[in-house]
Amino acid sequence: MKATRPITGWHATAALVAFFGVVVAVNLTMAAFATRTFGGVVVENSYVASQKYNDWLAAAERQNQLNWKIVPGVDTDRRVTVSLALAGAEVRGFARHPLGREADVPLTFIAQEGGFRSANPLPAGRWNVHLLVKRGSDEARLIESLQ
């Protein structure tokens, strides 16, 4: 079968430019999505964080040995609740937007039957709630994603 039109240098050039144009467009689109949704900083200094890693593991083990049952949630008024059966405990915390798009929301907790409830509500959406539960010298830290 005979080709109706021969492939010329112009056709090859157009095909290469089109191919690499699509690759560059996709890369630019993905880079724009990546930079708009995640700042990229997990820790400020990874070397310093690596030096503290064993201390973090030891603190996590001490926290597990406390065997405290801490159950965070959100009620119908968008207030953070912490179900905790632990006499003499105090709860502090803040809520952080997962993508860092909004300012942190400080949380003040009021003791109630069966646990604690935040004095102020969370804004709409998903939030990472960072909690610190203390009783005497014992403490437990918890990060929970709530919506």
C-alpha positions as YAML, in Angstrom:
chain: A
units: angstrom
residues:
- id: 1
  name: MET
  ca: [0.00, 0.00, 0.00]
- id: 2
  name: LYS
  ca: [1.39, 3.34, -1.01]
- id: 3
  name: ALA
  ca: [1.40, 6.30, 1.45]
- id: 4
  name: THR
  ca: [-0.61, 9.22, 0.21]
- id: 5
  name: ARG
  ca: [1.68, 11.86, 1.74]
- id: 6
  name: PRO
  ca: [5.30, 11.40, 2.71]
- id: 7
  name: ILE
  ca: [6.45, 12.26, 6.26]
- id: 8
  name: THR
  ca: [8.61, 15.31, 5.97]
- id: 9
  name: GLY
  ca: [10.98, 17.03, 8.38]
- id: 10
  name: TRP
  ca: [8.20, 19.49, 9.22]
- id: 11
  name: HIS
  ca: [5.91, 16.63, 10.31]
- id: 12
  name: ALA
  ca: [8.62, 15.13, 12.54]
- id: 13
  name: THR
  ca: [9.36, 18.52, 14.08]
- id: 14
  name: ALA
  ca: [5.67, 19.19, 14.75]
- id: 15
  name: ALA
  ca: [5.27, 15.75, 16.38]
- id: 16
  name: LEU
  ca: [8.30, 16.33, 18.67]
- id: 17
  name: VAL
  ca: [7.18, 19.84, 19.64]
- id: 18
  name: ALA
  ca: [3.64, 18.57, 20.35]
- id: 19
  name: PHE
  ca: [4.93, 15.66, 22.46]
- id: 20
  name: PHE
  ca: [7.27, 17.77, 24.59]
- id: 21
  name: GLY
  ca: [4.66, 20.53, 24.80]
- id: 22
  name: VAL
  ca: [2.22, 18.08, 26.41]
- id: 23
  name: VAL
  ca: [4.95, 16.83, 28.82]
- id: 24
  name: VAL
  ca: [5.86, 20.38, 29.87]
- id: 25
  name: ALA
  ca: [2.18, 21.38, 30.26]
- id: 26
  name: VAL
  ca: [1.45, 18.36, 32.47]
- id: 27
  name: ASN
  ca: [4.57, 19.01, 34.60]
- id: 28
  name: LEU
  ca: [3.67, 22.67, 35.09]
- id: 29
  name: THR
  ca: [0.10, 21.77, 36.03]
- id: 30
  name: MET
  ca: [1.24, 19.16, 38.57]
- id: 31
  name: ALA
  ca: [3.83, 21.56, 40.03]
- id: 32
  name: ALA
  ca: [1.16, 24.25, 40.44]
- id: 33
  name: PHE
  ca: [-1.17, 21.81, 42.24]
- id: 34
  name: ALA
  ca: [1.68, 20.66, 44.50]
- id: 35
  name: THR
  ca: [2.80, 24.13, 45.55]
- id: 36
  name: ARG
  ca: [-0.73, 25.37, 46.21]
- id: 37
  name: THR
  ca: [-1.72, 22.49, 48.50]
- id: 38
  name: PHE
  ca: [1.38, 21.60, 50.56]
- id: 39
  name: GLY
  ca: [4.14, 23.87, 51.74]
- id: 40
  name: GLY
  ca: [6.61, 20.99, 51.89]
- id: 41
  name: VAL
  ca: [7.93, 21.58, 55.40]
- id: 42
  name: VAL
  ca: [7.42, 18.73, 57.84]
- id: 43
  name: VAL
  ca: [10.27, 19.71, 60.16]
- id: 44
  name: GLU
  ca: [12.41, 22.82, 60.04]
- id: 45
  name: ASN
  ca: [15.71, 20.96, 60.30]
- id: 46
  name: SER
  ca: [15.76, 17.26, 59.42]
- id: 47
  name: TYR
  ca: [19.18, 16.68, 61.01]
- id: 48
  name: VAL
  ca: [18.06, 18.04, 64.38]
- id: 49
  name: ALA
  ca: [14.83, 16.02, 64.11]
- id: 50
  name: SER
  ca: [16.82, 12.85, 63.45]
- id: 51
  name: GLN
  ca: [18.85, 13.46, 66.62]
- id: 52
  name: LYS
  ca: [15.63, 13.70, 68.69]
- id: 53
  name: TYR
  ca: [14.02, 10.59, 67.15]
- id: 54
  name: ASN
  ca: [14.96, 8.18, 69.96]
- id: 55
  name: ASP
  ca: [13.65, 10.63, 72.56]
- id: 56
  name: TRP
  ca: [10.36, 10.81, 70.66]
- id: 57
  name: LEU
  ca: [10.13, 7.01, 70.63]
- id: 58
  name: ALA
  ca: [10.77, 6.87, 74.38]
- id: 59
  name: ALA
  ca: [8.10, 9.52, 75.03]
- id: 60
  name: ALA
  ca: [5.63, 7.56, 72.88]
- id: 61
  name: GLU
  ca: [6.37, 4.39, 74.85]
- id: 62
  name: ARG
  ca: [5.84, 6.22, 78.18]
- id: 63
  name: GLN
  ca: [2.54, 7.55, 76.81]
- id: 64
  name: ASN
  ca: [1.42, 4.04, 75.76]
- id: 65
  name: GLN
  ca: [2.24, 2.71, 79.24]
- id: 66
  name: LEU
  ca: [-0.18, 5.24, 80.77]
- id: 67
  name: ASN
  ca: [-3.00, 3.34, 79.01]
- id: 68
  name: TRP
  ca: [-5.26, 6.40, 78.92]
- id: 69
  name: LYS
  ca: [-8.31, 6.14, 76.68]
- id: 70
  name: ILE
  ca: [-8.59, 9.55, 74.97]
- id: 71
  name: VAL
  ca: [-11.35, 9.82, 72.37]
- id: 72
  name: PRO
  ca: [-11.67, 13.19, 70.59]
- id: 73
  name: GLY
  ca: [-14.69, 14.13, 68.51]
- id: 74
  name: VAL
  ca: [-16.87, 16.99, 67.31]
- id: 75
  name: ASP
  ca: [-20.42, 17.56, 68.54]
- id: 76
  name: THR
  ca: [-23.33, 19.09, 66.61]
- id: 77
  name: ASP
  ca: [-22.25, 22.63, 67.62]
- id: 78
  name: ARG
  ca: [-18.77, 21.97, 66.07]
- id: 79
  name: ARG
  ca: [-17.17, 22.02, 69.49]
- id: 80
  name: VAL
  ca: [-14.34, 19.59, 70.14]
- id: 81
  name: THR
  ca: [-15.18, 16.93, 72.71]
- id: 82
  name: VAL
  ca: [-12.66, 14.76, 74.51]
- id: 83
  name: SER
  ca: [-14.06, 11.61, 76.11]
- id: 84
  name: LEU
  ca: [-11.73, 10.87, 79.01]
- id: 85
  name: ALA
  ca: [-12.35, 9.01, 82.27]
- id: 86
  name: LEU
  ca: [-9.37, 10.36, 84.18]
- id: 87
  name: ALA
  ca: [-9.78, 12.28, 87.44]
- id: 88
  name: GLY
  ca: [-7.64, 15.38, 87.87]
- id: 89
  name: ALA
  ca: [-6.72, 15.71, 84.21]
- id: 90
  name: GLU
  ca: [-6.47, 18.93, 82.25]
- id: 91
  name: VAL
  ca: [-6.73, 19.27, 78.48]
- id: 92
  name: ARG
  ca: [-5.18, 21.92, 76.24]
- id: 93
  name: GLY
  ca: [-4.91, 22.11, 72.51]
- id: 94
  name: PHE
  ca: [-5.29, 23.84, 69.19]
- id: 95
  name: ALA
  ca: [-6.67, 23.03, 65.77]
- id: 96
  name: ARG
  ca: [-4.55, 23.39, 62.64]
- id: 97
  name: HIS
  ca: [-5.83, 23.39, 59.08]
- id: 98
  name: PRO
  ca: [-4.31, 20.38, 57.27]
- id: 99
  name: LEU
  ca: [-3.07, 22.49, 54.37]
- id: 100
  name: GLY
  ca: [-2.11, 25.54, 56.41]
- id: 101
  name: ARG
  ca: [-4.61, 27.73, 54.59]
- id: 102
  name: GLU
  ca: [-6.13, 29.15, 57.77]
- id: 103
  name: ALA
  ca: [-4.71, 30.33, 61.07]
- id: 104
  name: ASP
  ca: [-4.48, 27.93, 64.00]
- id: 105
  name: VAL
  ca: [-7.51, 27.90, 66.28]
- id: 106
  name: PRO
  ca: [-6.65, 27.84, 70.01]
- id: 107
  name: LEU
  ca: [-8.89, 25.51, 72.01]
- id: 108
  name: THR
  ca: [-9.86, 26.05, 75.64]
- id: 109
  name: PHE
  ca: [-11.53, 23.07, 77.27]
- id: 110
  name: ILE
  ca: [-14.17, 23.00, 79.99]
- id: 111
  name: ALA
  ca: [-14.62, 19.90, 82.13]
- id: 112
  name: GLN
  ca: [-17.97, 18.16, 81.79]
- id: 113
  name: GLU
  ca: [-19.32, 14.76, 82.73]
- id: 114
  name: GLY
  ca: [-17.32, 12.07, 80.95]
- id: 115
  name: GLY
  ca: [-14.62, 14.37, 79.61]
- id: 116
  name: PHE
  ca: [-14.09, 17.85, 78.23]
- id: 117
  name: ARG
  ca: [-15.66, 20.19, 75.67]
- id: 118
  name: SER
  ca: [-14.06, 23.15, 73.90]
- id: 119
  name: ALA
  ca: [-15.36, 26.61, 74.74]
- id: 120
  name: ASN
  ca: [-15.18, 27.75, 71.12]
- id: 121
  name: PRO
  ca: [-16.38, 25.91, 68.00]
- id: 122
  name: LEU
  ca: [-14.23, 24.82, 65.08]
- id: 123
  name: PRO
  ca: [-14.72, 26.51, 61.71]
- id: 124
  name: ALA
  ca: [-16.25, 24.36, 59.00]
- id: 125
  name: GLY
  ca: [-14.07, 21.78, 57.28]
- id: 126
  name: ARG
  ca: [-11.40, 19.28, 58.25]
- id: 127
  name: TRP
  ca: [-8.97, 20.19, 61.05]
- id: 128
  name: ASN
  ca: [-6.06, 18.45, 62.73]
- id: 129
  name: VAL
  ca: [-6.67, 18.79, 66.46]
- id: 130
  name: HIS
  ca: [-3.52, 18.72, 68.61]
- id: 131
  name: LEU
  ca: [-4.27, 17.76, 72.22]
- id: 132
  name: LEU
  ca: [-2.16, 17.71, 75.35]
- id: 133
  name: VAL
  ca: [-3.68, 15.82, 78.29]
- id: 134
  name: LYS
  ca: [-1.87, 16.25, 81.61]
- id: 135
  name: ARG
  ca: [-2.32, 14.76, 85.06]
- id: 136
  name: GLY
  ca: [0.46, 15.61, 87.45]
- id: 137
  name: SER
  ca: [3.77, 14.93, 85.71]
- id: 138
  name: ASP
  ca: [2.21, 12.47, 83.26]
- id: 139
  name: GLU
  ca: [1.18, 13.73, 79.86]
- id: 140
  name: ALA
  ca: [-0.20, 12.37, 76.60]
- id: 141
  name: ARG
  ca: [-0.12, 14.06, 73.22]
- id: 142
  name: LEU
  ca: [-2.55, 13.27, 70.45]
- id: 143
  name: ILE
  ca: [-3.20, 14.55, 66.95]
- id: 144
  name: GLU
  ca: [-6.57, 13.64, 65.46]
- id: 145
  name: SER
  ca: [-8.14, 14.65, 62.17]
- id: 146
  name: LEU
  ca: [-11.70, 15.88, 62.75]
- id: 147
  name: GLN
  ca: [-14.34, 17.11, 60.36]
...
